[in-house]
C-alpha cells in the first residue's frame, strides 16, 4: 500500500517523500489506519518491521492538524533503553521536519544535571511529545516536574523488554496518571502471558495486529558449531582466524559470561568491549560510540543490543550460547546483513542446547550447516535431541531422606539446623 492511501496529512507525506519511501511495511499498513481512527492498538512485531513509523506518523499527523491542548504534553512514548529513546527521537526529527508547531523532548537517564534541567524546562513549557525511559520519567513525576493530565497518546515501544527489565510497576504508575480517554498503543516483539496481562490492564478494546516472526534475511549465511562448553574459547579463536574479527558482535544470555568472554578476548590481544546492564549509562554510550566508530572491533553483549540498535555494517554475529527461542535468534542474527551488506551468523551449540537449537531449525524450515571442530579439540557432542529422564524431573537427582523438621540425616542422625 502507498503512504498516500493512508490519510496522513501533507506535512507527514512531504517528510516521507524526502526519505524516499513509497510503500508501507505490513505493520504500518495495518496500524496507521487504526491509530488514525482513535483505537487502542496492540501490535506484535519484531524489530526491523517499521513499527516506529507505524505509530509516529499517525500521531504526528494528528497533532499537526491541531485540536489538542496548547502548551501541554499530548503524547508520551515509553522506551526500555536510552539507546532506543535516542533512535525514536532521531526518527521524530525526520518525520516532523515540516511540522513547525510540534515539539518533542527525549527524557532518559545517564547524563549530567544540565541535561536534567533541560528536560524539566521542556516539559514545563509543554513539549507536545515526550520520549522517555520509565525510570527517568518516574524521577520527573516524583519531583513534580511533569503534568500528564492532558495526554492524548500513550505509546509503549518494546513493552516485553520493559517488563523483562523490571519496569512493570513503573508503567502502571505512569498509566494511572493519564486521562481515561487517552489512546494507548503498545508494541511488543513477543506475546508472553505478562504482556497479555498488561494489555488487559491498560488497553481498551484494542485492535490486535500480529505479524508472524519473519525468517532471517536470506543473505545471512547461517552456521553452527556443536561443541562442549570448554571447547568454545578455542572455537571462537578459530572462527576469527577464518572469518576475521572486524565489526563482530558476540551475544551471550548471561552478563557474567559476557564479562568472561571479553576478558579472555582482551588477554588474547583482541580489540573488544562489553555491553550489559551492569554498566552505567555513560559507560554504555562510550562503548557504543567506540564500536560504531570502529575503535573497537568486537562487541560482546547481552541481548540489550539485540533489538533497536542501528549499526549497518556488522560483518558477523556469533551466538556464544543458543538464544532462548526463535524470536531471540532472529533478533540477534538480524544485526548483520543489513542495508546492502552480507553477513555471517555462527551459533555455538553445546550438548544441553541441542534440542533448543533443533527447535530453532524447525522454525527456520531447514537444518543450519554445521562446521567441524578445529583439529586437536577432540570429539564434539552428538547432534541429536536429548530424551528426558524417566521418573522425576529431567536432570534432577533424587533427594536424600529428610527426618523431622526437614533436616537431612547424617550417619543415621538428623542434622542440626545451622545457626543464623
Protein Blocks (a to p, Z undefined) as FASTA:
>chain_A
ZZklnopafklmmmmmmnopabdcfklmmmmmmmmnopacdddddehilpmmmmmmmmmm
mmmngoiaehiafbdcddfbfklmmmmmmmmmmmmmmmmkbccddddehiafklmmmmmm
mmmnopabacddfklmmmmmmnopaccklcfbdcdehkllmmmnopmmmmmmmmmmpcfk
lccddddfbdcfklmmmmmmmpghiacdddddddddfklccddddddfklmmmmmmmmmm
mnopehiacddfbfklmmmmmmmmmmnopacddddfkbcfklmmmmmmmmmnopafbdcd
dfklmgopacfkbfbdcdfbacfblmlmmmmmmmgopajbccdddddddfklmmmmmmmm
mmnopacddddddehiapadddddddddeeijehiacdddddehhiaceehiacddddZZ
